[in-house]
Amino acid sequence: LFSSGFQVAPETKAVMKWLRSIPFVLSASLHGGELVVTYPYDYSRHPMEEKMFSPTPDEKTFKMLAKAYADAHPVISDRSELRCGGNFVKRGGIINGAEWYSFTGGMADFNYLHTNCFEVTVEVGCEKFPLEEELFTIWHENRDALLNYMEMVHRGIKGIVSDKFGNPIKNARISVRGIQHDITTGN
């Protein structure tokens, strides 16, 4: 991911630097064109394989985060298969990104691999480029789901890693037994 042969735009480099400088733990990327919540990995383990399930070591956490959004969204949580995004109903309105379609260089994968931030991608509606008069409805369909998702920041382990004198320890590695993905403490 982001190998030396991959051209990175200046604005992308700036976001990458920003993400590494602030200890974000949760984010969402909002897109249009479908009605579903995807989670990492977005890039298939096998680069020639399309629609290949590619879970992270934190698969259960990512599914919980994606469901928190999907379950609070009035249309995504609608069980009708005849609506926009209806082909994801049997999956609960969520899907592993690479299983849907694989691509390299996504922010959700970057965040997971290079920062402490867990990111999902929210496809907020079936129109890739909605008309201005549709934005108010899209906002109201997504508002409570966004708030529910943001509340997920309070889930999990939190606290301060300190030395015997109570001084915070910068860049301490934290491991959870059974999950092959460590995180580090902030500054």
Buried (B, 14 or more C-beta within 10 A) or exposed (E): BBEEEEEEEEEBEEBBEEBEEEBBBBBBBEBBEBBBBBBBBBBBEEEEEEEBBBBBBBBEBBBBBBBBBBBBBEBBBBEEEEBBBBEBBEBBBBBBBBBBEBEEBBBBBBBBBEBBBBBBBBBBBBBEEBEEEEEEEBEEBBEEBBEBBBEBBEEEEEEEBEEEEEEEEEEBEEEEEEBEEEBBBBE
